[in-house]
């Protein structure tokens, strides 16, 4: 599986950014796609995941501000990030796996920097 993320950048607090991740490879490996993030000096953490059928799962702290959705025809997953805060700064990684028990495949990170 190959995952190509894009859409990061510098944004002011309160602004919005949409990340995209285009996937290629075995469709079975793309059943669950998601986004994780890693801030400097911190561990990588789940942002959100979404199944092929549209069932999503968010980190509790991000519900209501971030929205994950996917286009199965394009094998692409998106992350709409709204009302951004400086603490949202970090590298955002796209992920894909066969099911919730499988290990993730990772894309390269895309940096999001939120200025105050």
C-alpha contacts under 8 A as a table, 3 or more apart, distances in Angstrom:
res1	aa1	res2	aa2	distance
1	X	23	X	6.92
1	X	24	X	5.68
1	X	25	X	4.50
1	X	26	X	6.53
1	X	29	X	7.05
1	X	105	X	6.82
2	X	23	X	5.60
2	X	24	X	5.25
2	X	25	X	6.41
2	X	105	X	7.94
2	X	106	X	7.81
2	X	107	X	6.79
3	X	21	X	6.28
3	X	22	X	5.74
3	X	23	X	4.53
3	X	24	X	6.65
3	X	94	X	6.83
3	X	95	X	7.49
3	X	106	X	6.61
3	X	107	X	4.49
3	X	108	X	7.39
4	X	21	X	5.25
4	X	22	X	5.22
4	X	23	X	6.43
4	X	94	X	7.78
4	X	107	X	5.74
4	X	108	X	6.76
5	X	19	X	7.11
5	X	20	X	5.59
5	X	21	X	4.15
5	X	22	X	6.53
5	X	93	X	7.41
5	X	94	X	6.40
5	X	107	X	6.46
5	X	108	X	6.60
5	X	109	X	6.90
5	X	110	X	6.36
6	X	19	X	5.80
6	X	20	X	5.32
6	X	21	X	6.33
6	X	110	X	6.21
7	X	17	X	7.25
7	X	18	X	6.05
7	X	19	X	4.50
7	X	20	X	6.12
7	X	110	X	7.21
8	X	17	X	7.16
8	X	18	X	7.59
8	X	19	X	6.28
8	X	110	X	5.37
8	X	111	X	5.21
8	X	112	X	4.89
8	X	113	X	7.94
9	X	110	X	7.97
9	X	111	X	6.10
9	X	112	X	4.98
9	X	113	X	6.14
10	X	112	X	6.09
10	X	113	X	4.77
10	X	114	X	5.97
10	X	115	X	7.30
11	X	15	X	6.21
11	X	16	X	7.34
11	X	17	X	7.55
11	X	112	X	7.67
11	X	113	X	6.27
11	X	114	X	5.00
11	X	115	X	6.26
12	X	15	X	5.56
12	X	84	X	7.60
12	X	114	X	5.37
12	X	115	X	4.81
12	X	116	X	6.22
13	X	83	X	6.95
13	X	84	X	5.24
13	X	85	X	5.04
13	X	86	X	6.29
13	X	114	X	5.68
13	X	115	X	5.67
13	X	116	X	5.30
14	X	82	X	7.11
14	X	83	X	4.18
14	X	84	X	4.83
14	X	85	X	6.41
15	X	82	X	6.21
15	X	83	X	5.45
15	X	84	X	5.52
16	X	80	X	7.37
16	X	81	X	5.41
16	X	82	X	4.42
16	X	83	X	6.19
16	X	84	X	6.22
17	X	80	X	6.12
17	X	81	X	5.24
17	X	82	X	6.75
18	X	78	X	6.84
18	X	79	X	5.52
18	X	80	X	4.42
18	X	81	X	5.98
19	X	78	X	5.48
19	X	79	X	5.01
19	X	80	X	6.48
20	X	76	X	6.85
20	X	77	X	5.90
20	X	78	X	4.52
20	X	79	X	6.57
21	X	76	X	5.39
21	X	77	X	5.27
21	X	78	X	6.31
21	X	94	X	6.30
22	X	74	X	7.42
22	X	75	X	6.00
22	X	76	X	4.41
22	X	77	X	6.73
23	X	30	X	7.77
23	X	75	X	5.41
23	X	76	X	5.97
24	X	27	X	7.91
24	X	75	X	7.08
25	X	29	X	7.46
26	X	29	X	5.39
26	X	30	X	7.05
27	X	30	X	5.19
27	X	31	X	6.98
28	X	31	X	5.68
28	X	97	X	7.99
28	X	98	X	5.61
29	X	32	X	7.58
29	X	96	X	6.48
29	X	97	X	4.94
29	X	98	X	4.23
29	X	99	X	7.90
30	X	33	X	6.05
30	X	52	X	7.59
30	X	75	X	7.69
30	X	96	X	5.27
30	X	97	X	5.54
30	X	98	X	5.91
31	X	51	X	5.68
31	X	52	X	5.07
31	X	96	X	7.26
31	X	97	X	6.24
31	X	98	X	5.16
31	X	99	X	6.27
32	X	49	X	6.70
32	X	50	X	5.68
32	X	51	X	4.40
32	X	52	X	6.17
32	X	96	X	5.58
32	X	97	X	5.28
32	X	98	X	6.14
32	X	99	X	5.91
32	X	100	X	7.15
33	X	49	X	5.61
33	X	50	X	5.53
33	X	51	X	6.42
33	X	52	X	7.88
33	X	77	X	6.75
33	X	94	X	7.44
33	X	95	X	5.46
33	X	96	X	4.27
33	X	97	X	6.50
34	X	47	X	7.55
34	X	48	X	5.51
34	X	49	X	3.92
34	X	50	X	5.99
34	X	68	X	7.75
34	X	77	X	7.17
34	X	94	X	5.80
34	X	95	X	5.00
34	X	96	X	6.33
35	X	46	X	6.50
35	X	47	X	5.40
35	X	48	X	5.46
35	X	49	X	6.36
35	X	79	X	7.46
35	X	92	X	6.64
35	X	93	X	5.53
35	X	94	X	4.68
35	X	95	X	5.84
36	X	44	X	6.46
36	X	45	X	5.36
36	X	46	X	4.41
36	X	47	X	4.87
36	X	48	X	6.95
36	X	92	X	5.71
36	X	93	X	5.12
36	X	94	X	6.50
36	X	95	X	7.31
37	X	44	X	5.43
37	X	45	X	5.47
37	X	46	X	6.57
37	X	47	X	6.52
37	X	90	X	6.22
37	X	91	X	5.46
37	X	92	X	4.27
37	X	93	X	5.86
38	X	42	X	6.21
38	X	43	X	5.89
38	X	44	X	4.30
38	X	45	X	6.31
38	X	90	X	5.36
38	X	91	X	5.26
38	X	92	X	6.53
39	X	42	X	5.35
39	X	43	X	7.26
39	X	44	X	7.39
39	X	88	X	7.94
39	X	89	X	6.39
39	X	90	X	4.28
39	X	91	X	6.43
40	X	90	X	6.73
46	X	49	X	7.84
46	X	58	X	7.60
46	X	59	X	6.25
47	X	58	X	5.91
47	X	59	X	5.34
47	X	62	X	7.22
48	X	56	X	7.04
48	X	57	X	5.41
48	X	58	X	4.26
48	X	59	X	6.16
48	X	68	X	6.58
49	X	56	X	5.52
49	X	57	X	5.20
49	X	58	X	6.61
49	X	68	X	7.17
50	X	53	X	7.93
50	X	54	X	5.79
50	X	55	X	5.43
50	X	56	X	4.16
50	X	57	X	6.37
50	X	68	X	6.93
50	X	69	X	6.97
50	X	70	X	7.61
51	X	54	X	5.13
51	X	55	X	5.20
51	X	56	X	6.40
52	X	55	X	7.49
52	X	70	X	7.94
52	X	72	X	6.97
54	X	69	X	7.47
54	X	70	X	7.72
56	X	68	X	7.39
58	X	62	X	6.70
58	X	63	X	6.13
59	X	62	X	5.52
59	X	63	X	6.64
60	X	63	X	5.57
62	X	65	X	5.73
62	X	66	X	5.94
63	X	66	X	6.17
63	X	67	X	7.88
64	X	67	X	7.51
65	X	81	X	6.19
65	X	82	X	5.15
65	X	83	X	6.27
65	X	84	X	7.85
66	X	79	X	6.82
66	X	80	X	5.58
66	X	81	X	4.53
66	X	82	X	6.00
67	X	79	X	5.71
67	X	80	X	5.01
67	X	81	X	6.54
68	X	77	X	7.30
68	X	78	X	5.68
68	X	79	X	4.62
68	X	80	X	6.32
69	X	77	X	5.90
69	X	78	X	5.36
69	X	79	X	6.66
70	X	75	X	7.45
70	X	76	X	5.64
70	X	77	X	4.16
70	X	78	X	5.82
71	X	74	X	5.45
71	X	75	X	5.96
71	X	76	X	5.35
71	X	77	X	6.38
72	X	75	X	4.75
72	X	76	X	6.51
73	X	76	X	7.90
81	X	84	X	6.65
84	X	88	X	6.46
84	X	114	X	6.79
85	X	88	X	5.40
85	X	89	X	7.61
85	X	114	X	6.18
85	X	115	X	7.84
85	X	116	X	7.54
86	X	89	X	5.66
86	X	113	X	7.34
86	X	114	X	4.69
86	X	115	X	5.75
86	X	116	X	6.02
87	X	114	X	7.56
88	X	112	X	7.63
88	X	113	X	7.50
88	X	114	X	6.70
89	X	111	X	7.74
89	X	112	X	5.42
89	X	113	X	4.59
89	X	114	X	5.44
90	X	111	X	5.85
90	X	112	X	5.52
90	X	113	X	6.43
91	X	109	X	5.38
91	X	110	X	5.40
91	X	111	X	4.37
91	X	112	X	6.16
92	X	109	X	5.14
92	X	110	X	5.19
92	X	111	X	6.11
92	X	112	X	7.06
93	X	106	X	6.73
93	X	107	X	5.96
93	X	108	X	6.22
93	X	109	X	4.50
93	X	110	X	6.53
94	X	106	X	5.88
94	X	107	X	5.18
94	X	108	X	7.35
94	X	109	X	7.18
95	X	104	X	5.81
95	X	105	X	5.55
95	X	106	X	4.78
95	X	107	X	6.37
96	X	104	X	5.38
96	X	105	X	5.29
96	X	106	X	6.79
97	X	100	X	7.30
97	X	102	X	5.94
97	X	103	X	6.18
97	X	104	X	4.89
97	X	105	X	6.24
98	X	101	X	7.99
98	X	102	X	5.96
99	X	102	X	5.39
